[in-house]
Amino acid sequence: MSNNKIFVYSNNIMMLLDCGETTSFRELKVLKQTFRITHPKKLTVDHVCIYYGITREQYWITQEIENENKPTKGTS
């Protein structure tokens, strides 16, 4: 679990909502419009947690699920 990543991107939304790439970009756009985030500002984990009504721990659990299927170092 990497809690040092504070910004949220479309791949994070994909893991959180278990959706496709197009849907994640749409959700990202809605989130940015809701919080009035414009370039160069970025969407953070806190914004996502507030919007979906979840805790940081719940958010990070969804991000861990994707990493379970990836091979670890030292495997062939």
ABEGO torsion letter per residue (X at the ends): XBAABABBBAAAAAAAAGBBAAAAAAAAAAAAAAAGBBOABBBBAAAAAAAAGBBAAAAAAAAAAAAAABBBBGBX
